[in-house]
């Protein structure tokens, strides 16, 4: 079982910045990818940004140029730096960690952290 501990989030005005952090309890060598998802009220959960191990980051079109995902592979940590925030970025943000264990792959989720952007 892998546990993810998220921090950051909160209330910010439009145009402001926030940083989300997530630490995974998984062995670093088993992590295939780490990512951030979000879910707004009444909407489906969507991918915000992902970073497979050893590969480049991927972003949703809606956040390109404003959000930056980064990983500290020595600590199994993933960060999401969010800038130029908009009210439509308001959502619960979830950390995701994909772990490979032999032939099995598992996806693990954090508890979610609320991000609210006021206009």
N, C-alpha and C positions, 0 to 999 in steps of 0.2 A: 504494500500500500504506500502511495506517495502522497504526502501532504504539501499543500501550497499555502504559503502565508503572504497575503497581500497587505500593502500599506499605501497610503496616499489617498488621493481623492478629496472630495469636499465641495464647497460652494465657491464659485469664482464668477466674476463678471465677464461678459463677452469681451474677447480680445486678450484675456488673461492667460496664464499658464498654470499647469499642474504637472506633477510627476508621480507616476504610479510605480511601485516596486513590488516584486514577487520573488520569494525564495522557495525553492523546491527541496524536499528532503531526499530526492532521488540521487543515486550515484551519478556523478557527472558523466561518466563513460556510457551510461545507459540512455542519456537524454538525446532523442532524435531531433526534437524541435521544441521551441517555446513560443508562445503567442499570446496575444490579447484579443478578446472578443468583447462585444458589448450588446446589451439588450435594453432597448427603450420600451416604455409602457405600451402595450398593445402591438409590439413588433417582435419579429423573430430575432434570435441571437445572430449576430453577424461578425465576421472576422474583421478586425481592425488592422492588425499587423502581425506578421509571423517572421520567425527567424530560425530556419533549420540549422542544425549544427554544421558549421563549416561552409555555409552558403549565405547568399545575400538576403537581405530582408525583402518582404513583400508587404504592400500596403493596399488598403481599400482606396479607391479613387477619391472618396470623400475626405480623406485625411492626408493625402499626399502633399508634401511640402509644409505640413503643419505639425505632424507627429513624427517622432523618431523612436524606433525600437532599438534596444541594445541589450547585449548579454555579457555577463561576467562569468565566463566558463569556469573560473576557478572556484566560484561560489554557487553555481547553479542558480543564478539570479537573472531575471529579465526586468528591464526598465522600459517605461513608456513615457517619454517626454512629450507633453502636449502643449502646443502654443497656438496663439490666435484662435482660442476656443470660441465656438459658436453655440447658441442655444440648442441647435440640433445635435450637438455632441452630448447632450444630457442623456445619461443612461447608467445602468449598472455595468461596470467593467469587470470582466472575469479573466483571470490568468489561466492559461492552459499549458500543460506539459505533456509531451508525447514521449513515452518511455518504451524502449525495446528491451525485452528480456528473453533471450534465446530467439525462438521463432514467434513469440507473442509480442504484440504491440498494444499498449494501453494509453488511453487519454485520461488525464487527471485535471480536475478543476479546482480553482480557489473558491472561496465563499462569496466573492463579489464585493466590489467597493463602489459606492455611489459617487457619481460625478454630476454636479448640477451647475449649469451655466446660465446665469441670469442675463437678460437683455437690458 
